[in-house]
Amino acid sequence: MTERIQRIEEFAAASPLAAWLGFTVADEKCASYELAFHEAHIGNPAIRALHGGVIASFLELSMQAELVGEYGGRVSTVNISIDYLSSSKPQNMTARVRRLKVGRRIAFLEAEGWQAGETRLVAVARACFNFGRR
């Protein structure tokens, strides 16, 4: 296990939200993360879609994990915006994180969340984080 993955797993283990979401690293090489579906994640039982807050929390947690894995230290969200592109299904979700700009204390990241293949985007999040490097 690489040091990066170890830091991400320690970060996730310390977060009750990560445990509730079923948050895991999906692919070590390409900064992707997995949300394990659970019935408690359903927002509207009539349409059986994931709650928007679950999706937003998962994407934010994925971006934070990416920073912690790469740089260590503490991370706090400065701002975040989420674009919901399509309705979600009652199934797992995958997110891929991209670092747009990383400075000494501030980082701008983007996360795409999809289900059933990368061509079916559910949401895209962009955020600014304050972080301290070790």
Secondary structure as GFF3:
##gff-version 3
##sequence-region A 1 134
A	DSSP	alpha_helix	3	13	.	.	.	ID=ss1
A	DSSP	alpha_helix	16	21	.	.	.	ID=ss2
A	DSSP	beta_strand	23	27	.	.	.	ID=ss3
A	DSSP	beta_strand	32	35	.	.	.	ID=ss4
A	DSSP	three_ten_helix	39	41	.	.	.	ID=ss5
A	DSSP	beta_strand	42	44	.	.	.	ID=ss6
A	DSSP	beta_strand	49	50	.	.	.	ID=ss7
A	DSSP	alpha_helix	52	71	.	.	.	ID=ss8
A	DSSP	beta_strand	75	84	.	.	.	ID=ss9
A	DSSP	beta_strand	93	102	.	.	.	ID=ss10
A	DSSP	beta_strand	106	114	.	.	.	ID=ss11
A	DSSP	beta_strand	121	131	.	.	.	ID=ss12
###
